[in-house]
Amino acid sequence: MKRPILLLLTAFIMITLVPILFAQPRKNIAVKQKIAQQKKFGRLNLSDEQKSKISDLRLAHQKEMLPLQTELRSKMAELRLLKTEDKADLNKIDQLIDHSEKIRTKIQKAKVRHQLEIRKMLTPEQQRVWDSRALKGPGQRLMGKRLEGARTRF
């Protein structure tokens, strides 16, 4: 009698604890941003003054971006709703898409201005490092590693 109860108890513990033990901890968004920032600025060897000024610029940039991103999310949610209506109004959908693209354009322009403001604060050597990273697109930074891995498979 004790053996089946013990087996059931052990199975229950295993079923409930194993997923918890193997679950990946979620990283906070702020932590992820901090890690990305360290990777981005780590090779620049910034002075304390540069770090302070860049931090101030980043805060101002985030304040500028927040309403734009919120408005864009709102417009995209509205677009999803319009697309699910029985008689979708294409004119409204077109207007919404056009407005969303205007917001995206504002966001892109603000990002570029922010990057150029940071670049102005850098020394010529730091600018070379910054520029070499900026010339690579987001996908190209990892592309070399991916290609190297692909070559070793053959």
CNS distance restraints for C-alpha pairs under 8 A (distance, minus, plus):
assign (resid   1 and name CA) (resid   5 and name CA) 6.76 0.50 0.50
assign (resid   2 and name CA) (resid   6 and name CA) 6.02 0.50 0.50
assign (resid   3 and name CA) (resid   7 and name CA) 6.12 0.50 0.50
assign (resid   4 and name CA) (resid   8 and name CA) 6.09 0.50 0.50
assign (resid   5 and name CA) (resid   9 and name CA) 6.04 0.50 0.50
assign (resid   6 and name CA) (resid  10 and name CA) 6.09 0.50 0.50
assign (resid   7 and name CA) (resid  11 and name CA) 6.08 0.50 0.50
assign (resid   8 and name CA) (resid  12 and name CA) 6.05 0.50 0.50
assign (resid   9 and name CA) (resid  13 and name CA) 6.20 0.50 0.50
assign (resid  10 and name CA) (resid  14 and name CA) 6.15 0.50 0.50
assign (resid  11 and name CA) (resid  15 and name CA) 6.06 0.50 0.50
assign (resid  12 and name CA) (resid  16 and name CA) 6.21 0.50 0.50
assign (resid  13 and name CA) (resid  17 and name CA) 5.81 0.50 0.50
assign (resid  14 and name CA) (resid  18 and name CA) 5.60 0.50 0.50
assign (resid  15 and name CA) (resid  19 and name CA) 7.33 0.50 0.50
assign (resid  16 and name CA) (resid  20 and name CA) 7.14 0.50 0.50
assign (resid  17 and name CA) (resid  21 and name CA) 6.12 0.50 0.50
assign (resid  18 and name CA) (resid  22 and name CA) 6.27 0.50 0.50
assign (resid  19 and name CA) (resid  23 and name CA) 5.88 0.50 0.50
assign (resid  27 and name CA) (resid  31 and name CA) 6.47 0.50 0.50
assign (resid  27 and name CA) (resid  32 and name CA) 6.65 0.50 0.50
assign (resid  28 and name CA) (resid  32 and name CA) 6.40 0.50 0.50
assign (resid  29 and name CA) (resid  33 and name CA) 6.17 0.50 0.50
assign (resid  30 and name CA) (resid  34 and name CA) 6.10 0.50 0.50
assign (resid  31 and name CA) (resid  35 and name CA) 6.22 0.50 0.50
assign (resid  32 and name CA) (resid  36 and name CA) 6.19 0.50 0.50
assign (resid  33 and name CA) (resid  37 and name CA) 6.02 0.50 0.50
assign (resid  34 and name CA) (resid  38 and name CA) 6.16 0.50 0.50
assign (resid  35 and name CA) (resid  39 and name CA) 6.28 0.50 0.50
assign (resid  36 and name CA) (resid  40 and name CA) 6.11 0.50 0.50
assign (resid  37 and name CA) (resid  41 and name CA) 6.00 0.50 0.50
assign (resid  37 and name CA) (resid  42 and name CA) 7.85 0.50 0.50
assign (resid  38 and name CA) (resid  42 and name CA) 5.09 0.50 0.50
assign (resid  39 and name CA) (resid  43 and name CA) 7.48 0.50 0.50
assign (resid  41 and name CA) (resid  45 and name CA) 7.36 0.50 0.50
assign (resid  41 and name CA) (resid  46 and name CA) 7.47 0.50 0.50
assign (resid  42 and name CA) (resid  46 and name CA) 7.94 0.50 0.50
assign (resid  43 and name CA) (resid 129 and name CA) 7.47 0.50 0.50
assign (resid  44 and name CA) (resid 126 and name CA) 5.39 0.50 0.50
assign (resid  44 and name CA) (resid 129 and name CA) 6.68 0.50 0.50
assign (resid  44 and name CA) (resid 130 and name CA) 7.40 0.50 0.50
assign (resid  45 and name CA) (resid 126 and name CA) 7.76 0.50 0.50
assign (resid  46 and name CA) (resid  50 and name CA) 5.82 0.50 0.50
assign (resid  46 and name CA) (resid  51 and name CA) 6.14 0.50 0.50
assign (resid  47 and name CA) (resid  51 and name CA) 6.20 0.50 0.50
assign (resid  48 and name CA) (resid  52 and name CA) 6.17 0.50 0.50
assign (resid  49 and name CA) (resid  53 and name CA) 6.22 0.50 0.50
assign (resid  50 and name CA) (resid  54 and name CA) 5.98 0.50 0.50
assign (resid  50 and name CA) (resid 121 and name CA) 6.91 0.50 0.50
assign (resid  50 and name CA) (resid 122 and name CA) 7.72 0.50 0.50
assign (resid  51 and name CA) (resid  55 and name CA) 6.00 0.50 0.50
assign (resid  52 and name CA) (resid  56 and name CA) 6.29 0.50 0.50
assign (resid  53 and name CA) (resid  57 and name CA) 6.20 0.50 0.50
assign (resid  54 and name CA) (resid  58 and name CA) 6.00 0.50 0.50
assign (resid  54 and name CA) (resid 118 and name CA) 6.40 0.50 0.50
assign (resid  55 and name CA) (resid  59 and name CA) 6.23 0.50 0.50
assign (resid  56 and name CA) (resid  60 and name CA) 6.33 0.50 0.50
assign (resid  57 and name CA) (resid  61 and name CA) 6.06 0.50 0.50
assign (resid  57 and name CA) (resid 114 and name CA) 7.42 0.50 0.50
assign (resid  57 and name CA) (resid 118 and name CA) 7.71 0.50 0.50
assign (resid  58 and name CA) (resid  62 and name CA) 6.07 0.50 0.50
assign (resid  58 and name CA) (resid 114 and name CA) 7.78 0.50 0.50
assign (resid  59 and name CA) (resid  63 and name CA) 6.25 0.50 0.50
assign (resid  60 and name CA) (resid  64 and name CA) 6.28 0.50 0.50
assign (resid  61 and name CA) (resid  65 and name CA) 6.10 0.50 0.50
assign (resid  61 and name CA) (resid 110 and name CA) 7.66 0.50 0.50
assign (resid  61 and name CA) (resid 111 and name CA) 7.93 0.50 0.50
assign (resid  61 and name CA) (resid 114 and name CA) 6.76 0.50 0.50
assign (resid  62 and name CA) (resid  66 and name CA) 6.01 0.50 0.50
assign (resid  63 and name CA) (resid  67 and name CA) 7.64 0.50 0.50
assign (resid  64 and name CA) (resid  68 and name CA) 7.34 0.50 0.50
assign (resid  65 and name CA) (resid  69 and name CA) 6.01 0.50 0.50
assign (resid  65 and name CA) (resid 107 and name CA) 6.74 0.50 0.50
assign (resid  65 and name CA) (resid 110 and name CA) 7.75 0.50 0.50
assign (resid  66 and name CA) (resid  70 and name CA) 6.08 0.50 0.50
assign (resid  67 and name CA) (resid  71 and name CA) 6.04 0.50 0.50
assign (resid  68 and name CA) (resid  72 and name CA) 6.11 0.50 0.50
assign (resid  68 and name CA) (resid 103 and name CA) 6.51 0.50 0.50
assign (resid  68 and name CA) (resid 106 and name CA) 7.88 0.50 0.50
assign (resid  68 and name CA) (resid 107 and name CA) 6.86 0.50 0.50
assign (resid  69 and name CA) (resid  73 and name CA) 6.14 0.50 0.50
assign (resid  69 and name CA) (resid 107 and name CA) 7.82 0.50 0.50
assign (resid  70 and name CA) (resid  74 and name CA) 6.19 0.50 0.50
assign (resid  71 and name CA) (resid  75 and name CA) 6.19 0.50 0.50
assign (resid  71 and name CA) (resid 103 and name CA) 7.85 0.50 0.50
assign (resid  72 and name CA) (resid  76 and name CA) 6.14 0.50 0.50
assign (resid  72 and name CA) (resid 100 and name CA) 5.99 0.50 0.50
assign (resid  72 and name CA) (resid 103 and name CA) 6.41 0.50 0.50
assign (resid  72 and name CA) (resid 104 and name CA) 7.50 0.50 0.50
assign (resid  73 and name CA) (resid  77 and name CA) 6.16 0.50 0.50
assign (resid  74 and name CA) (resid  78 and name CA) 6.18 0.50 0.50
assign (resid  75 and name CA) (resid  79 and name CA) 6.09 0.50 0.50
assign (resid  75 and name CA) (resid  96 and name CA) 6.72 0.50 0.50
assign (resid  75 and name CA) (resid 100 and name CA) 6.41 0.50 0.50
assign (resid  76 and name CA) (resid  80 and name CA) 6.28 0.50 0.50
assign (resid  76 and name CA) (resid 100 and name CA) 7.38 0.50 0.50
assign (resid  77 and name CA) (resid  81 and name CA) 6.39 0.50 0.50
assign (resid  78 and name CA) (resid  82 and name CA) 6.23 0.50 0.50
assign (resid  79 and name CA) (resid  83 and name CA) 6.20 0.50 0.50
assign (resid  79 and name CA) (resid  93 and name CA) 6.45 0.50 0.50
assign (resid  79 and name CA) (resid  96 and name CA) 6.68 0.50 0.50
assign (resid  79 and name CA) (resid  97 and name CA) 7.66 0.50 0.50
assign (resid  80 and name CA) (resid  84 and name CA) 6.57 0.50 0.50
assign (resid  81 and name CA) (resid  85 and name CA) 6.75 0.50 0.50
assign (resid  82 and name CA) (resid  88 and name CA) 6.06 0.50 0.50
assign (resid  82 and name CA) (resid  89 and name CA) 7.41 0.50 0.50
assign (resid  82 and name CA) (resid  93 and name CA) 6.80 0.50 0.50
assign (resid  83 and name CA) (resid  88 and name CA) 5.99 0.50 0.50
assign (resid  83 and name CA) (resid  93 and name CA) 7.66 0.50 0.50
assign (resid  84 and name CA) (resid  88 and name CA) 7.22 0.50 0.50
assign (resid  88 and name CA) (resid  93 and name CA) 7.91 0.50 0.50
assign (resid  89 and name CA) (resid  93 and name CA) 6.36 0.50 0.50
assign (resid  90 and name CA) (resid  94 and name CA) 5.95 0.50 0.50
assign (resid  91 and name CA) (resid  95 and name CA) 6.17 0.50 0.50
assign (resid  92 and name CA) (resid  96 and name CA) 6.06 0.50 0.50
assign (resid  93 and name CA) (resid  97 and name CA) 6.14 0.50 0.50
assign (resid  94 and name CA) (resid  98 and name CA) 6.14 0.50 0.50
assign (resid  95 and name CA) (resid  99 and name CA) 6.11 0.50 0.50
assign (resid  96 and name CA) (resid 100 and name CA) 6.06 0.50 0.50
assign (resid  97 and name CA) (resid 101 and name CA) 6.18 0.50 0.50
assign (resid  98 and name CA) (resid 102 and name CA) 6.37 0.50 0.50
assign (resid  99 and name CA) (resid 103 and name CA) 6.42 0.50 0.50
assign (resid 100 and name CA) (resid 104 and name CA) 6.23 0.50 0.50
assign (resid 101 and name CA) (resid 105 and name CA) 6.09 0.50 0.50
assign (resid 102 and name CA) (resid 106 and name CA) 6.32 0.50 0.50
assign (resid 103 and name CA) (resid 107 and name CA) 6.25 0.50 0.50
assign (resid 104 and name CA) (resid 108 and name CA) 6.15 0.50 0.50
assign (resid 105 and name CA) (resid 109 and name CA) 6.13 0.50 0.50
assign (resid 106 and name CA) (resid 110 and name CA) 6.12 0.50 0.50
assign (resid 107 and name CA) (resid 111 and name CA) 6.22 0.50 0.50
assign (resid 108 and name CA) (resid 112 and name CA) 6.30 0.50 0.50
assign (resid 109 and name CA) (resid 113 and name CA) 6.19 0.50 0.50
assign (resid 110 and name CA) (resid 114 and name CA) 6.09 0.50 0.50
assign (resid 111 and name CA) (resid 115 and name CA) 6.20 0.50 0.50
assign (resid 112 and name CA) (resid 116 and name CA) 6.15 0.50 0.50
assign (resid 113 and name CA) (resid 117 and name CA) 6.13 0.50 0.50
assign (resid 114 and name CA) (resid 118 and name CA) 6.35 0.50 0.50
assign (resid 115 and name CA) (resid 119 and name CA) 6.19 0.50 0.50
assign (resid 116 and name CA) (resid 120 and name CA) 6.25 0.50 0.50
assign (resid 117 and name CA) (resid 121 and name CA) 6.92 0.50 0.50
assign (resid 118 and name CA) (resid 122 and name CA) 7.00 0.50 0.50
assign (resid 119 and name CA) (resid 127 and name CA) 6.35 0.50 0.50
assign (resid 119 and name CA) (resid 130 and name CA) 7.42 0.50 0.50
assign (resid 122 and name CA) (resid 126 and name CA) 5.53 0.50 0.50
assign (resid 122 and name CA) (resid 127 and name CA) 5.74 0.50 0.50
assign (resid 123 and name CA) (resid 127 and name CA) 6.04 0.50 0.50
assign (resid 124 and name CA) (resid 128 and name CA) 6.37 0.50 0.50
assign (resid 125 and name CA) (resid 129 and name CA) 6.64 0.50 0.50
assign (resid 126 and name CA) (resid 130 and name CA) 6.07 0.50 0.50
assign (resid 127 and name CA) (resid 131 and name CA) 5.80 0.50 0.50
assign (resid 128 and name CA) (resid 132 and name CA) 6.05 0.50 0.50
assign (resid 129 and name CA) (resid 133 and name CA) 6.42 0.50 0.50
assign (resid 130 and name CA) (resid 134 and name CA) 6.09 0.50 0.50
assign (resid 131 and name CA) (resid 135 and name CA) 5.96 0.50 0.50
assign (resid 132 and name CA) (resid 136 and name CA) 6.89 0.50 0.50
assign (resid 133 and name CA) (resid 141 and name CA) 7.94 0.50 0.50
assign (resid 136 and name CA) (resid 140 and name CA) 5.59 0.50 0.50
assign (resid 136 and name CA) (resid 141 and name CA) 5.98 0.50 0.50
assign (resid 137 and name CA) (resid 141 and name CA) 6.54 0.50 0.50
assign (resid 138 and name CA) (resid 142 and name CA) 7.82 0.50 0.50
assign (resid 139 and name CA) (resid 143 and name CA) 6.21 0.50 0.50
assign (resid 140 and name CA) (resid 144 and name CA) 7.07 0.50 0.50
assign (resid 142 and name CA) (resid 146 and name CA) 6.25 0.50 0.50
assign (resid 143 and name CA) (resid 147 and name CA) 6.04 0.50 0.50
assign (resid 144 and name CA) (resid 148 and name CA) 6.09 0.50 0.50
assign (resid 145 and name CA) (resid 149 and name CA) 6.23 0.50 0.50
assign (resid 146 and name CA) (resid 150 and name CA) 6.17 0.50 0.50
assign (resid 147 and name CA) (resid 151 and name CA) 6.13 0.50 0.50
assign (resid 148 and name CA) (resid 152 and name CA) 6.48 0.50 0.50
assign (resid 149 and name CA) (resid 153 and name CA) 6.69 0.50 0.50
assign (resid 150 and name CA) (resid 154 and name CA) 7.29 0.50 0.50
